Amino acid sequence: MAVCGAGIGTSAILKVNAERVLERLGIDAEVSASDLDGVARAASDAQVILTSTELAPAVRRAIGRNYAEIVEVRNFLDLDELAVLLERSLG
């Protein structure tokens, strides 16, 4: 799951880039996008939540006891960074 603060513009970019990286890594996964307000409901079955370092504490509070791993992404456009983070998380 990709999460941004408001709306879904930024999370949609992160979602598309995560899908590209996952395909490149040969990992079959479904990626969805959400804003912070909808993350608790949307992440109920998520394994990994991708978000910015700034939003990570708010995402942790929002999801409560959900056991998804929160992965902090510094640059949503950097496919190499996403590859390292996702491979570490899912590999």
C-alpha positions, 0 to 999 in steps of 0.5 A: 500500500502507498500512503500520502498525506492528503488526496491520492496524487502522491500515493498514486505516483508511489503506487505506480513506481512500486509496481514497476519495481516489484515487476522488475524484482519478479515479485507478484503483489497488489499495490493500492493507494490511500490518503492518511484518512483512509489508511486504517480501513484500506490497510487492514490486509496490507503486508507493507505500507510505503510512506514518507518519513514525515508521515510514518508516525501518523500512519503508525497511529492510524493503523493501530494494531495492524501488523503491516510493516511501515517502510519509509521512502525518502524519494518516491521517484527513486526506483533504485531506493524503492527496489532496495526497500522492497527487496529488504522488506519482501525478499 
